[in-house]
Amino acid sequence: LPAPAVPTCAMGCCSSAALADSKGGISQYTDWELYGEAVRIFTLADSNASGTLDMKELANILKSDHCSAKARMGNLDKDKNGVISKTEWLAYIKSIYDQHPGSAAAMLKSYEKHICDWPLRTEAVRIFRLADSNKNGTLELKELVKVLRSKGFAQEWMAFLDKDSDSVVSEDEWVAGIRSIHDKKPDRAEVALKLFEKHIREYQGGRQVPDTTATSSADDMAERRKLPDEAQTYRPAHPKEVGDWPLREEAMRIFRLADSNRDGLLDMNELALSKLLKNEEFAKAWMNEMDKDLNGVISADEWVTHIRGIYDKNPDSAAELLRLYERHVSEWPLREEAVRIFHLADSDKDGVLDLSELKKVRKRDEFAKEWLSFLDQDMDGVVSKEEWLAYVKSAHDKKPESTAAMLKLYEGIIQETSLLEKASRVFKLADLNGNGMIDVKEMSRLLRGEDVAAKAMMLHIDKDLDDAISEAEWKAYIMCVYAKCHKDALAVLELFESRVADDLRNPVLLGKSNACKSMGPLMEHDTEL
């Protein structure tokens, strides 16, 4: 069937009603060639993301004065509500397209040029491309973190900029966001771009990305406060700065510690008020006192406001209250066990777990990387003890018994991995001729010349009966001992390791062999020896 005729108004514009379906949306008139481009220009022009074009946005498209824009508004605004909807805009572009497609295309290009013609556009594009580290034409959350130096702030900006909700920020979305700031406060937009470039350059120079809610310089905080309110709208886990006061950072630390499910909110269980006050009714009353919007949970803003109110009256009481909160939110049955497993996994004892240490817990590289991404809330590339405890507590709150079993499993994996690494090191030290095998002569040296014992041990370990022990056979023997008793396996390795160390330090014991000399550099680099 032929397409229905499109009614036109006196200006030649098709009626917006003709483009609207019964639900008020765009009907079948979406398959014309310039539909996508018309929508893109509308979105680009809609700098405040309201879904409509107001007088100022229309004037910007037309590059005309207020009077001209007002006249055009009167023609396009069919429902006379003072703004142009997407339906009305598409009706206007479609009417021109139906009469002359080339003119419609040229007009849209002209509109785009007008929209993009503002002083900081080139600079905004430059910063976007500087931030786009993988050069895929979009900014992901990790890239925004490098720009904003805070995961929480980056999440807020993602919500502010990502208009199509595809979890990335396109160049158009970035430019539109910066443009909306520029239209209200040009000087603040310029300050924001300079601050963003500073953060990106610092990251490229090797500086770690901190969480600005926990550790921000005064200069950075002052510069961030210059950003307009639109850029500060989405702050669920990181409240707006309310001035410097000594306990603010401590208050936020306790908030993050209590927020076991990491949703940026505290419920009654996370606050542990019943345990703190030892009275359910008092707990509910206190919850209601903090919960200003009465939604049943406490936001970071509400928490900080609550603690600040106490601090303003009595700083010592606020400090004591935070200590009480920390003690109560930290008291859960498996906390000490979780801390012990953390220290067990922290093989280099630097107070954090890096990817290599997480691999020893999860065994497979891809699992370790996914785990790091999940646990590392401040995205500094390592897992702190606080992040680890938050993860384990979240699991414990849901399934205590499963969490206990999980920690035991982690302990077993860490011990096994550590033991195998030690076994490999001892094997290489014992393999004096470096042929990748331990023969009966090398085994005899381990056993201090006990040839009979050496032959018996060779028969026990040498499963393929080739008169030599491979590294795989050696590890299998150690794991067999480990299966019976972890301490025995560790004792065997430590005994052999100490004997090899003694031999390497005293070449006379080995007849000053060339093999011993070749092992010297390895000894020098083995810090444990």
N, C-alpha and C positions, 0 to 999 in steps of 0.2 A: 504494500500500500504506500502511496506517496505520503511524505511527511506533511503534517498539518501546517497550514499557513500560520505565520507568526504575526499577530496584530501589532500595529505600530502606532506610536503617538505622533503628535504634531512635529516633534523633532526628528522623527524617523527612528526613534528608539523602540525596540520591541517591549511590549508590556512585561513588567516584572512578574505579573500574575501568570503569564504564559510559561515562564520558566520555573514556576514554583509548583511542586506537587501538593497533594492534599495535606502533607505534614509540614509544609513550609520549606522544604529543601529544594535542591536543584533536581529537575526531572530528567527526561531523556536527552536534554540538550547539553550533553556532556561529551559528545563524540565529535564535535567540530574541531578543526585543526588547532585553533589557538586557545582552546579551553584551558589547558594546563598552564600556558603562559599567562593568560589573563588572571588565573588564580594566583600564580606566583607573584605577579606585580601587585595584586591586591594585598597579599600577605606582606610583601616588602613595604608597601605604603602604610600598612597598619602598624605603626611604630609602637603603639602602646598595647598591641595584641588584644584589643577589645573585641575583635570580630566585626568591627564596623569602621568606616572612615568618617572622621569628624571634619569640621570646617578647616582646621589647621592642616590636617593630613591631605585633604583635597587640594588646598592651596599649594602645598608642597609638590603634589603631582603635576599640577597645571603650571607651576611657576608663575602664578598670577597674584594680584592683590586680593584683599578681602572681599571687595565688591564683586569682582569677576567670579571668585570662588563661590560667593553666596548665590549668584545668578545660576551657576552650573548646579549647585546643590539643589536649588529649587526645581530644576529640570529632572535630576536623577533620583531625588528623594521622593518616591512615589507614595509612601505611607506618611510622609510629612512628620517624621519623628526627629528630624534634625541631624540624622546621620545616614550614611549610605551603607546598606547591608551588602553582603557578598552576592545575594540574588539580584539586587538592583544593579550592582556593578557589572555582573556577567550579562544581564539583559542589555545594558548599554553597549558593551563591547560586541556582543553577538549581533546586535542590530547593524553596527558598522561593518562587521565581518560579512554579513549576508549581502550587503550592497557592494562592498569592495574589500576582499580579503587582504590585499596588499596594503591598503590604507590602515586597516586595523593593526596589522603587524608593525608598520612603521610608527603608528601612534603609541603602541605598547613599548617599543624601543625608546621612543622619545620620553615617555613617562618614566621608564626605568632610569634614564639618564638624569632626569630632573630629581627623582627620589635620591639618587646616589650622589648628587652634587651638594656635598656639605663638607666643611673644612677638615674634619678629622677622618673622613672615610678612608683615605689612602693609608693613614696611620693605623686605623682599626684593622684593615686588611693585612697590613704588614705584621702586626702583633699576632693576628690569627695564624698566619703562616709560620711565624716563628714558634708559636705554641704547638703547631701540628707536627710533632716530632716524627711520626711515622709517615707523614706526607700522603695521607689517604683522603685529604679534603674535608675531614671532620675532626672535631675534638671529642675524645672520649673522656670519661670521668678522671682517669689517671692523668691525662694531659691537663685537665682543668685544675687538678690538685697542684701541679707544678706552677700553674699561673697564680693560683690563689693561696697556696701554702697552707691549706687546711682542707681535710676531706669533708668536714661538715659544711664549710663555706662553698666548696666545689659542688656538693650535692644541691645546695640552695640555688646556686647559679645555673646548674643544669636544669632545674625546674623552671627557673626564670627565663632561660634562653630557648630551651628545647620545645618549640611550639608544636611540632608534629609528633612529639612523644615517641621518638625512635631511639632514645637513649644516647644520642650523639648530637653535637651542635654543628650545624652546617655553617659555611661562611656567611650565607645570607642571614641565618638566625643570629650569628655573632654580630654582624654589622647592624642588624635591626635593633639588637639589645643595646649596643653602644650608642646608636643613634637616638634611642629613646632617652638615654641619660643625657646626651648632648643637647637635645631639644629643650630640656628643662634647666640643666646646669652645664653649660659648655666647659667651664673651668674644671668642674669635677670630672667630666669625661676625660679631659686631658690628663688630669692627675691620675685617674684610674689606669689609663694606658701606660703611663710612665711607670707606675707601680708594678703592673703586670710584666712589663719588659724587664724590670729589675729582678723580679722573682725568677723569670725564665732564665736570665743570664746567670744568676747565682746557682740555679740547679745545673745548668750546663757546665758550670765551672766546678762541679763536684760537690756542692754543698747539699746536705740532706734536706728533705722537705719536712719541716716541723709542723705540728698542729698549732695554729695560731691561737686557739682557745686555751692552750696550755702554756705555750712559751712564745709570746710575741714581743717584739721590741716596741718601745714607746713610739718610735717613728712610724712603724708599720701600722700600729693601731690607730695612730692619728690620721694616717693617710686613708685607712679603710673607713674611718668615720666621715671622710669627706664624700664618700659615695652616696648617691641619692637613695631614698627609701626603697625604691623599686628593687634595687640590687640587694637589699637587706631583708626582703619579705620572707623568704623561706629559711627560717632559723630554728628548726625543731629541736636540734640537739645542742645548739650553740647560741645562747641568748645574746641579744644586743648589748654592746658594751654600755654600762651604766656608770662609767667613771672608775678611776682606779681606787680600790680599797684593798687593804692587805690580805683579806681572806677570800677574795674572789676566786683565785686560781685553786685554792684548797677546796672551796665549795664545789667547783666544777670537777675536781678530781674525785671527790666523794660521789658526786652525781654519776660520773662515768663508772665508778666502781660498783655502785648500787644497780646500775642499768644492766642487769645480767643478760637480757635478751637483745640488747643493743638496738632498741627501737627508738631511742631518743626520748623516752617517757618512763616515769616511775609509777608502778602500781603499788597497791597496799603491801603485797608480798615483798616486792623489791625494797621498799622503804623499811621493812621490818618494824613498823610502828607498834604492832601489837607486842612484839618482844621487847621493844624499847620501853614502852609505857606500861606493859604488864596489865593492860586493861583495854578490851576491845572497843568500848564506847569512847574512851579518851582518844584512842587511835583514830577512830572515824571522825571525831570532832577536829582533830589536828589535820587530818587529811583534807577535810572541807575548808579549813582555814587557809591552807596552801592552794587548793584547787580553785582558782578564781573563776575559771570558765565552767566549772561544775561538770566536767566530762569524765570524771572518775579516775583521771591520771594526772601526774604532775609533769609539766614541761620544764625544760631547763630554765626558761624565763621565770616561771613561777617559783622554781626552787631557789634561784639566785635572789629573786625579790624577797622571798621569805627569809633567807639567811641574812641578807643585807638589812632588812628591817630589825632583826635581832641585834646585828652588829652595831647599827646606829645608836641603839639604846645602851648596849653593854657589850663591848668587843670581847671581853673575857668569856661571857656566857656563850657568844657565837662560836668561839674557838672550842670551848668544852663540848658544845652540842655537836660540832663536826666530829670531834674525837669519839663521842658516844655513837654517832651514826656509823662511823667507820668500824668500830668494834662490833656492832651488831650486824651490819651487812656482811662483815668478814667472817662471822661465826657460822660456819656450816660444816657438817660432819667430815667431809672429805678434803677440806681446805689444806690441812697439813700434808696429806698424802699427795695432793696436786702439786704443792710446792716442792715436795721431795722429788717427784718425777721430773718436774721442771729442771731442778738442779742436776739430776742424773743425766738428762738430755743435753744440758749445757756443758758440753765436753771441754770447751776452752775457758769456761768459768768467767765469761765477760758479762754475765747478767742478762743476756738475750739469746734467743734461738735464731740462728740464721738458716738459710736454705739447706746447707750441708748437714746441719744438725737435725733438721726436720726430716731429711731423707733417711736418717738412721732410725727414725720412729715409724715412718710410713713406707720405707723400703723402695718404693717406686718413685722415680723423678716426677712424673706427671701428677701423682697424688700429693707429693710434697709441695709442688708449686701451687696447686689448687688450695691446699691447706694454708700455705703462707698468705695467699690472697684473701682467704676468709678470715684468718686470725689477725692479720696485720691491719688494725683499724686506722692507725695514723699514717699508713703507707710509707714507713721509713725503711722498708726492706727487711725488717727483723721483727720477731715476736717478743715483746717485753713480758715480764712476769705478770704484770697487771692484765695484759691482753690474754695471756694463757689462763689465768684464774677466772677471768670473765667467761671464757669459753667453757671451761670445765664446770663452773657454777651453773651456767645456762643449761648444760646437759644434766647436771645433778638435780636442778629444780624440776625437770621433766621426768627423769627416770634415775633415781638414786642408785638402784642396784646395777643397772646397766653401766652407769658411770664408774662405779667401783670396779666392775669387770674390765671396763675399757682401760682404766689406769693400770691394772695388773698386766693387761696385754701389752700396753706401751712399755712397762718396765721390762717384761720379758724380751721384747724386740730390741730395746736399747742394750740390754745385757748381752744378748746374742750377737748383735752387730759389733759391739765393742770387743767382745771376745774373739770374733772372727778376724777383726782388724789386728788384734794383738797376736793371734795365731799366725797370720800372714807375715807380720813383722819378724816374729821369732823364726819362722821358716826361712826367710830370706837371710837372716843373720847366721843361721846354722848352716846354710848352703854355701860353704866356704869357696867352693870352686865355681859357683855361679852358674851351674848347668841346669838349674830348675828342679833338682832332685836332691834328696838326702840319702847318701849311701851308708853302708854299715860302718865305715870308718868315721864319717861325720857324726853318726849316731853314738858311736863309742866315745867320741869327744864330749858329746852332751852328757853322757853318763859317767864321765871321768874315768875312761879306760876300762869300764866293765864290759868286756867283749861278749861274755855269755849273755848278760842282760841286754846288750845292744842287739844281738841276734834274735833274742826272744821277742824284743819289742818290734823289730823289723817284721818278723813273721806275723805279729799281731796287727800291725798297721798296713803292711804291704799286701793289699787285697788282690792285686793282679799278678803277684809273685814274680816281679821282674827285678828283684833284688835292689829296689830303690823305692823311696817314698816320694810321691808327687805332692804338690801343695794341696790338691783336692783330697788325697788320702789323709794327709796330715790334719786338715780341717775336719774331716769326717771323724777322725779319732778324738779330736778335742771336743767336738759336739757330742760324741758318745759319752765322754766323761761328764760333760756339762749336763746331759740328760739325767744323769744319776745325782750329780751334785755340782752346783755352780761354783761353789768355793773350791772344790777339788780341781776343776778345770782351770780356774784362775791360778791356783797354787802351782800346778804343773807348768803353766806358761811362765809364771814369775821365776820359778826355779831354773828353767832352761834359759830364760832371758838373762838372768844374773850370771849363769855359767858362761854363756857366749860372751857377755860383756867382760867378764874376768879374762877369758881367753884372748879377746881382742886387745885388751889393755896390757896383756903380758904375752908378747909374741914368743917368749921362750917356751911357754906351755905348748905351743904349736910348732916348735922347731923353727921359729922365725920363717914360716912359709910365705911364699909370694901371695898365696891366697889370703893370708891374714893381712898382709899389707894392702891388698886390694880392697879389703873391707874397712880399712881405716876411715876413709871419707864418710862412709855410711854411718859409722859410729859417731863421728863428729857432729853429724846433723840430727842424730836421734836424741832429742832433748831428754826423753825419759830415761835414757841410759846414763 
